[in-house]
Amino acid sequence: MTKDITNWRSLGGYISDNGKKVREGMLFRCGQLFDLTAEQKDAVQNYYQIKRLVDFRGDEERQEFPDYLWNGLDYVVLDVLKDSGTNQASIDEIVSANKNVEEDMLKTYEELALSTSAKKGYHQFLATLIADPVPTAFHCFAGKDRTGVGAALILKSLDVSEDQIFTDYLKTIEARKQANEEILTYLKDKMDPDNLNDVAIALTVQRSYLERYFSTVKENYGDFDHYFVDGLGLPSDFKDQMQKIYLV
């Protein structure tokens, strides 16, 4: 029902190291819920029964592309790249991408691990998932970088293998293919081919981006268990709580 909502998918069904599965119907990742059709609105509100929508975007992004919201929805804004000096994750930054676009993307993923706004935002995101577990969708502009890290953190807390985490992350390449082609077609006559190629690079994901995020966490905190507690300030039993709620 949500085939036309860009980059929408469930985290349900992935297998934890202990053999349990991530619960279906609880955790969904997507791109921004802007300009939805009536069928798409019905899907997120009534079919998936989303009760919480977490928006990782900045102020300007939210104003330019407001989400579809409805009565009774818990709408949570967490601008995880507020402190970023190289936010290559918003549409405006992507369109103004320079020749260092891949380098800037790698820097963005470092900031998603270490910046104050990212740690504060992901702390609140994950703390809310254990404090009030309801069907939750989370997103940024494209549902690929800020959202990709959010999904990776959830799956890491559930002891899902890194192979599965990367599989989920790289699904974005196909899931955003049509939307990206539409953006590039719109921009084709507005910029030179080199700049257009930079935009094309920035609109998708590469395995190296999430690898940089993982290596940054491990270099600074040793492993994700320490990152959850020492980096994000979550309780020492955070993973236990996540697994009790979200594994079946």
Helices and strands as residue ranges (DSSP letters): E 9-10, E 27-30, H 38-42, I 43-47, E 52-55, H 59-64, E 74-77, H 91-95, H 101-114, H 116-131, E 136-139, H 146-157, H 162-175, H 177-187, H 193-202, H 207-221, H 224-226, I 227-231, H 238-246
